[in-house]
């Protein structure tokens, strides 16, 4: 039997690749630019591009901005990126991708609480395994590191993942009202930009913008936000949300590969063990959701 990848899977794999590189680019960017300014630049550059694409390829209806939940989603997205960028000033890109992507497990819990979706023993097991992995990655298994600066960075990145879990759950609610994914994506980027402006103005300490920092911002905005989102949308239409989320786990693999190749980050044994636990938890929850949906369809 020959292994085949259809075009929708290819779109998702490429978007995973691009999102994986975003952690490395962001790590470089926040080393050159104030993390709050770097986040704002991402949305300032990405928003016009995505709005233009939505205007050209879908019926761009401004009335969508009357929906209050869209503004909540934008605020959550803005806060999530600010937390991630601030955290990445004192933690590695490897830790960041692991701690952010654990949000899949929190999404399952929040979906049960907010959307009244069913929760199973596998979801609880995934949460416990994931939290153990988070503890190992964040502290290296050493409680003495609880006051370490890198722990602060890890916790900020983890907080970003949890904020994005709320973002994903409320986005599920919004997409039921606004099924045009391209329109939703561009609108969320706009509300994210608007929410980001006052936060960035309050917390940005330096507006210095060296060339390397600007290039990193342009890369994450145009390629990782604009390009990857377009590919993700194309893949989502052909594979569905659950299968897509499983394929997107490749983001972790790509991020760790590029963190090693570009930043020279080599995970120690405990980080590797914690990473395996986190990925196992994500797979467990994702596969459980997939099986549940298939049973409903049968």
ZALODO-741630 format. One line per field, with one value per residue (C-alpha): chain; residue in three letters; x, y, z. Coordinates in Angstrom, 1 decimal. Each point is the difference from the previous one (the first is absolute). Example, Ala and Ser with C-alpha at 12.3 -4.5 7.8 and 13.67 -1.06 7.14 Angstrom:
// residues 2
ch = (A|A) .
aa = (ala|ser) .
u = (12.3|1.4) .
v = (-4.5|3.4) .
w = (7.8|-0.7) .
***
This chain:
// residues 298
ch = (A|A|A|A|A|A|A|A|A|A|A|A|A|A|A|A|A|A|A|A|A|A|A|A|A|A|A|A|A|A|A|A|A|A|A|A|A|A|A|A|A|A|A|A|A|A|A|A|A|A|A|A|A|A|A|A|A|A|A|A|A|A|A|A|A|A|A|A|A|A|A|A|A|A|A|A|A|A|A|A|A|A|A|A|A|A|A|A|A|A|A|A|A|A|A|A|A|A|A|A|A|A|A|A|A|A|A|A|A|A|A|A|A|A|A|A|A|A|A|A|A|A|A|A|A|A|A|A|A|A|A|A|A|A|A|A|A|A|A|A|A|A|A|A|A|A|A|A|A|A|A|A|A|A|A|A|A|A|A|A|A|A|A|A|A|A|A|A|A|A|A|A|A|A|A|A|A|A|A|A|A|A|A|A|A|A|A|A|A|A|A|A|A|A|A|A|A|A|A|A|A|A|A|A|A|A|A|A|A|A|A|A|A|A|A|A|A|A|A|A|A|A|A|A|A|A|A|A|A|A|A|A|A|A|A|A|A|A|A|A|A|A|A|A|A|A|A|A|A|A|A|A|A|A|A|A|A|A|A|A|A|A|A|A|A|A|A|A|A|A|A|A|A|A|A|A|A|A|A|A|A|A|A|A|A|A|A|A|A|A|A|A|A|A|A|A|A|A) .
aa = (unk|unk|unk|unk|unk|unk|unk|unk|unk|unk|unk|unk|unk|unk|unk|unk|unk|unk|unk|unk|unk|unk|unk|unk|unk|unk|unk|unk|unk|unk|unk|unk|unk|unk|unk|unk|unk|unk|unk|unk|unk|unk|unk|unk|unk|unk|unk|unk|unk|unk|unk|unk|unk|unk|unk|unk|unk|unk|unk|unk|unk|unk|unk|unk|unk|unk|unk|unk|unk|unk|unk|unk|unk|unk|unk|unk|unk|unk|unk|unk|unk|unk|unk|unk|unk|unk|unk|unk|unk|unk|unk|unk|unk|unk|unk|unk|unk|unk|unk|unk|unk|unk|unk|unk|unk|unk|unk|unk|unk|unk|unk|unk|unk|unk|unk|unk|unk|unk|unk|unk|unk|unk|unk|unk|unk|unk|unk|unk|unk|unk|unk|unk|unk|unk|unk|unk|unk|unk|unk|unk|unk|unk|unk|unk|unk|unk|unk|unk|unk|unk|unk|unk|unk|unk|unk|unk|unk|unk|unk|unk|unk|unk|unk|unk|unk|unk|unk|unk|unk|unk|unk|unk|unk|unk|unk|unk|unk|unk|unk|unk|unk|unk|unk|unk|unk|unk|unk|unk|unk|unk|unk|unk|unk|unk|unk|unk|unk|unk|unk|unk|unk|unk|unk|unk|unk|unk|unk|unk|unk|unk|unk|unk|unk|unk|unk|unk|unk|unk|unk|unk|unk|unk|unk|unk|unk|unk|unk|unk|unk|unk|unk|unk|unk|unk|unk|unk|unk|unk|unk|unk|unk|unk|unk|unk|unk|unk|unk|unk|unk|unk|unk|unk|unk|unk|unk|unk|unk|unk|unk|unk|unk|unk|unk|unk|unk|unk|unk|unk|unk|unk|unk|unk|unk|unk|unk|unk|unk|unk|unk|unk|unk|unk|unk|unk|unk|unk|unk|unk|unk|unk|unk|unk|unk|unk|unk|unk|unk|unk) .
u = (0.0|1.4|0.0|-1.9|-0.6|-2.9|0.1|-2.0|2.5|2.8|-1.5|-0.2|3.6|1.3|-1.9|1.4|3.5|-0.5|-1.6|2.9|2.5|-2.0|1.3|3.6|-0.7|-1.8|2.9|2.4|-2.5|-0.5|3.8|0.1|-3.2|-2.1|-2.4|-3.1|1.0|0.9|-3.5|-1.6|2.1|-1.2|-3.6|0.7|1.6|-2.3|-3.4|0.1|1.1|-2.7|-2.7|1.0|-0.1|-3.4|-1.3|1.2|-1.2|-3.0|-3.0|1.6|-2.9|0.9|-3.1|2.1|1.7|-3.4|0.5|1.4|1.6|2.3|1.5|0.4|1.8|2.3|0.8|0.9|2.1|1.9|0.6|1.2|2.6|1.2|0.4|1.9|2.4|0.7|0.6|2.3|2.4|1.0|-0.8|0.9|-2.0|-0.1|-1.7|-2.3|-1.5|-0.5|-1.6|-2.2|-1.3|-1.1|-3.0|-1.7|-0.6|-1.3|-2.3|-1.7|-0.6|-1.3|-2.2|-1.7|-0.5|-1.0|-1.4|-1.4|1.9|0.5|3.1|1.4|2.5|2.5|-0.3|0.7|2.9|1.4|-0.2|1.9|2.7|0.3|0.3|2.8|1.8|-0.5|1.5|3.0|0.7|-0.5|2.1|2.2|-1.5|1.8|-2.2|3.0|-0.5|-3.4|1.7|2.1|-0.4|-0.5|-3.0|-1.6|0.4|-1.4|-3.0|-0.8|0.2|-2.3|-2.4|0.0|-1.0|-2.9|-1.2|0.0|-2.0|-2.8|0.6|-0.5|-3.2|-1.6|1.1|-1.9|-3.1|0.6|0.7|-3.5|-1.4|2.5|0.9|2.2|3.4|1.9|-2.3|0.3|3.8|0.5|-2.6|1.7|3.4|-1.6|-1.5|3.3|1.8|-2.4|0.2|3.8|0.6|-0.9|1.8|3.2|-0.1|-0.2|2.6|2.6|3.2|2.0|-1.0|3.4|-0.4|3.2|0.0|0.1|-3.0|-2.0|0.8|-1.1|-3.2|-0.7|0.7|-2.4|-2.7|0.1|1.1|-1.0|-3.2|-1.1|1.4|-0.5|-3.6|-0.9|1.5|-1.7|-3.4|0.5|0.9|-2.8|-2.6|1.2|0.9|-2.2|1.0|0.9|2.2|1.6|0.9|1.8|2.0|0.9|1.8|2.9|0.4|1.8|2.3|0.9|0.5|2.4|2.0|0.4|0.8|2.9|1.1|-0.2|0.1|2.2|-2.6|0.6|-2.7|1.3|-1.3|-2.7|-1.2|-0.3|-1.9|-2.4|-0.4|-1.0|-2.5|-1.5|-0.2|-1.5|-2.7|-0.8|-0.3|-2.1|-2.5|0.0|-0.6|-2.7|-1.8|0.4|-1.4|-2.9|-1.0|0.2|-2.3|-2.5|0.2|-0.5) .
v = (0.0|3.4|2.8|3.0|3.5|1.8|3.7|1.0|-1.9|1.7|3.4|-0.9|-1.4|3.2|2.2|-2.1|0.6|3.7|0.3|-2.1|2.5|2.9|-1.0|0.3|3.3|1.3|-1.0|2.0|2.8|0.6|-0.1|3.0|1.9|0.7|-3.0|2.1|2.1|-3.3|-1.3|3.2|0.0|-3.5|1.1|3.4|-1.8|-3.0|1.7|2.0|-3.1|-2.3|2.6|0.5|-3.7|-0.3|3.0|-1.6|-3.6|0.3|2.3|2.3|1.1|2.7|-0.9|-2.9|2.5|0.5|-3.4|0.5|-3.4|1.0|2.7|-2.4|-2.4|2.9|1.0|-3.6|-0.4|3.3|-0.9|-3.5|1.3|2.6|-2.7|-2.3|2.7|1.2|-3.6|-0.7|2.6|-2.4|-3.5|-2.0|-0.4|-3.8|0.6|2.6|-2.3|-2.8|2.2|1.9|-3.1|-1.7|2.3|-2.8|-1.8|3.1|0.6|-3.3|0.9|3.5|-1.3|-2.2|2.9|2.7|-1.8|-2.9|-2.5|-3.5|-0.7|-3.5|-1.8|0.2|3.8|0.0|-2.4|2.2|3.0|-1.7|-1.3|3.4|1.8|-2.4|0.7|3.8|-0.3|-1.9|2.3|3.1|-1.0|-2.8|-2.0|2.2|1.9|2.2|1.7|1.4|3.4|-0.3|2.7|-2.7|-1.4|3.4|-0.1|-3.5|0.9|3.1|-2.2|-2.6|2.8|1.1|-3.6|0.1|3.4|-1.5|-2.9|2.4|1.7|-3.3|-0.9|3.4|-0.1|-3.3|1.9|2.8|-2.2|-1.5|3.5|1.0|-3.1|1.8|-1.0|2.6|2.8|-1.2|-0.2|3.5|1.5|-1.6|1.4|3.5|-0.2|-1.4|3.0|2.4|-1.7|-0.1|3.7|1.4|-2.9|0.5|3.7|-0.6|-2.7|0.6|1.3|0.5|0.9|-0.9|-2.0|-1.5|-1.6|-3.6|0.7|1.5|-2.9|-2.5|2.0|0.0|-3.7|-1.0|2.4|-0.8|-3.6|-1.5|2.0|0.8|-2.9|-2.7|1.0|-0.1|-3.5|-1.1|1.2|-1.9|-3.1|0.4|0.0|-3.4|-1.8|1.3|1.6|-3.1|-1.7|3.4|0.5|-3.4|0.8|3.4|-1.8|0.0|3.7|-1.3|-2.2|2.8|2.5|-2.2|-0.8|3.6|1.0|-2.5|1.0|3.8|0.7|-2.9|-1.1|-3.6|-1.3|-1.8|-3.4|1.3|2.5|-2.8|-2.1|2.9|0.6|-3.6|0.2|3.2|-1.3|-3.3|2.0|2.1|-3.2|-1.8|2.9|0.6|-3.6|-0.3|3.0|-1.5|-3.4|1.7|2.0|-3.1|-2.0|2.9|-0.1|-3.8) .
w = (0.0|-1.0|2.4|-1.5|1.1|-1.6|-0.7|3.1|2.2|-1.9|0.7|3.8|0.1|-1.6|2.4|2.9|-1.5|-0.2|3.5|1.3|-1.3|1.6|3.5|-1.2|-1.8|3.0|2.3|-2.3|-0.2|3.7|0.4|-2.3|0.6|3.1|0.3|0.1|-3.0|-1.9|0.6|-1.2|-3.1|-0.8|-0.1|-1.6|-3.0|-0.2|0.4|-3.3|-2.0|1.4|-0.4|-3.6|-0.6|1.6|-2.0|-3.3|0.7|2.1|0.8|2.5|2.2|2.6|2.1|1.4|2.3|1.8|1.6|3.5|0.2|-2.9|2.1|2.9|-2.3|-1.2|3.6|1.0|-3.1|0.7|3.7|-1.0|-2.4|2.5|2.7|-2.4|-1.2|3.5|1.1|-2.9|1.2|2.8|-1.3|-3.1|-3.2|0.7|3.4|-1.5|-2.7|2.5|2.6|-2.5|-1.8|3.2|-0.4|-2.0|3.3|1.7|-3.0|0.7|3.6|-0.8|-2.8|2.6|2.4|-2.5|-3.0|2.0|-2.1|1.5|2.0|0.4|2.2|-2.8|0.0|3.8|-0.5|-2.8|2.3|2.8|-2.4|-1.6|3.3|1.1|-3.3|0.6|3.5|-1.3|-2.9|2.1|3.0|-1.3|2.8|2.6|2.4|0.8|-3.4|1.1|0.5|-3.2|-2.7|-2.7|2.0|-0.2|-3.8|-0.1|2.1|-2.2|-3.1|1.7|0.9|-3.7|-0.9|2.5|-1.2|-3.6|1.3|0.9|-3.4|-1.8|2.0|-0.7|-3.6|-0.3|1.2|-2.5|-3.0|0.4|-0.5|-2.7|-2.0|-2.5|1.4|-2.1|1.1|3.6|-0.1|-1.5|2.4|3.1|-1.2|-0.2|3.5|1.3|-1.5|1.6|3.4|-0.3|-0.5|3.5|1.7|-2.1|0.6|3.8|0.3|-2.7|1.5|-3.1|-3.6|-1.4|-3.2|-1.4|-3.4|1.3|2.2|-2.8|-2.3|2.7|0.5|-3.7|-0.3|2.8|-1.2|-3.8|0.0|3.4|0.5|-3.6|-2.0|2.6|0.8|-3.7|-0.3|3.2|-1.2|-3.3|1.9|2.5|-2.7|-1.3|3.3|2.8|3.3|2.0|-2.7|-0.7|3.7|0.0|-3.1|1.5|2.8|-2.5|1.0|3.2|-2.1|-2.4|2.8|1.8|-3.1|-1.0|3.6|-0.1|-3.5|0.3|3.8|1.0|2.6|1.1|2.4|3.0|1.0|2.4|-2.6|-2.5|2.5|0.8|-3.7|-0.6|2.8|-1.4|-3.6|1.4|1.8|-3.1|-2.2|2.6|0.2|-3.7|-0.9|2.6|-1.5|-3.5|1.1|1.7|-3.1|-2.2|2.3|-0.2|-3.8|-0.2) .
***
